[in-house]
Structure formats: C-alpha cells, structure tokens
Amino acid sequence: ILNVEQSPQSLHVQEGDSTNFTCSFPSSNFYALHWYRWETAKSPEALFVMTLNGDEKKKGRISATLNTKEGYSYLYIKGSQPEDSATYLCAFDVNRDDKIIFGKGTRLHILP
Amino acid sequence: DSGVTQTPKHLITATGQRVTLRCSPRSGDLSVYWYQQSLDQGLQFLIQYYNGEERAKGNILERFSAQQFPDLHSELNLSSLELGDSALYFCASSVASQGRETQYFGPGTRLLVL
C-alpha cells in the first residue's frame, strides 16, 4: 500500500518566525509531487508541482525542495504571517497507474 | 475564485437514495478530477476524466460512477447512499491529462446522508 506521510501533524509558529515541514512518499514510481494550501472553509489551492529530483520552487515567502531518491519534500515558510495559517497538503502522483495519494496535511497556526 | 464551479453547494438526502454532483472545469481545461474528503480521512482521489474519457481510477466505490460530457462538464453519481458517504466532494480541473499540471479545485459539494 502506497502511503504519503506528512509531519508534523500540527505546528504553532510565532509570527515572524520561519518554519518548515516534511512530506515523505515512496521513492519508487515517482511521477510528480504537489503541494497545496488549504484554508478553513475554502478549497485547496495549488502551491507547487514538483517533478525533478533536486527541484526547488519558490512563491513569495514559500519555497519547496524535492528529493525523489530518498522520497521526501520540504516546504519552507519564511517570516510567517497570520495569513499563512492553513493546512498544507502534499499529494504524490504514482507513475504506473496515475493514482494520486494525499497526505493528511500539516496544520499550521501562526501566533500573533 | 479558481474558475471551477460545483453544484449544488450542499445536499441532504436519505440512505438508499441517489444523487448527482456537477462540476464545470475552468475554461480551456480538459481534465476533471473528483475527490472525497470524509471526516476522519484525508483527501481521497476518486476518478479522473480527460476530454470525455476515463483516465485514472482511485478509490471509487462501485456504487459511484462519473462521466464527462462533450462540453467538458462532469457529473459524479452516487447511488444506494450510506451514512458513510457523507463527505465533502471536490472536483478539480487541469489543462491536460498528465499529473504534472496544476490542479484547480472547485468550492466543493457537502453531502449529508441521513
């Protein structure tokens, strides 16, 4: 059974501090990894699609790295702001059968 | 606003009934994906359609079916509903069929089965 793990499950960060969290996925049959930001009462919003080992992507204060050989991706948030409070989901795209497997997310709370 | 629309927003029905959820993708997107978000589970991929054809299948029950029409809108049919089918159902769309494109999520349909 293919599994995607995200850690930590929940995180409290002081406003202004930087933080990071992890998505672990099977290193075989890798096709793509997606990161989403999901605010309460809204729908998931795409942040990054990562496809190549060593990929680094950046959008404002948020960036992500990818290691397909060891099966992990990190999401970094620099200088956290209250609007960063959300659940961050990663999703693993399986090469052999085009299935998409989501992690359970990291719930980020930014403390004022 | 992602450009993906879903109707209805909320649906309340009884066990044993059948419902249809509708999704219109963003203009120009050919792929539609359906997902289920239950209370204790993460987002579960159900099925993907590309340009009218089924492209990939996830954890979709046999009681559920979907289709994509020539105008590219998609419907998810849920039949013989059970209490456990109560969930938030999302659709998402992307430009092409490969999993490497950005997916844009609709606002979801919240289904409650009583």
Contacts between the chains, C-beta under 8 A, distances in Angstrom:
chain1	res1	chain2	res2	distance
A	31	B	99	5.6
A	31	B	100	7.2
A	32	B	99	5.1
A	32	B	100	4.6
A	34	B	103	7.1
A	36	B	105	8.0
A	42	B	107	7.8
A	43	B	2	6.9
A	43	B	90	6.1
A	43	B	105	4.0
A	43	B	106	6.3
A	43	B	107	5.4
A	43	B	108	5.7
A	44	B	43	7.4
A	44	B	90	7.4
A	44	B	92	7.9
A	44	B	105	4.8
A	45	B	2	7.6
A	45	B	105	7.2
A	46	B	102	4.5
A	46	B	103	6.0
A	46	B	104	6.8
A	46	B	105	7.9
A	49	B	100	5.9
A	49	B	101	6.9
A	49	B	102	5.7
A	51	B	100	5.4
A	89	B	42	7.7
A	89	B	43	6.7
A	91	B	43	7.6
A	93	B	99	3.7
A	93	B	100	7.3
A	97	B	56	7.0
A	98	B	48	7.1
A	98	B	55	6.6
A	98	B	56	3.6
A	98	B	99	6.2
A	99	B	45	6.2
A	99	B	56	6.3
A	99	B	57	7.8
A	99	B	58	5.3
A	100	B	33	7.4
A	100	B	45	4.2
A	100	B	56	7.8
A	100	B	58	6.8
A	100	B	99	6.6
A	101	B	45	7.1
A	102	B	42	4.8
A	102	B	43	4.2
A	102	B	44	7.3
A	102	B	45	7.3
A	103	B	42	6.5
A	104	B	42	4.4
A	105	B	42	6.8
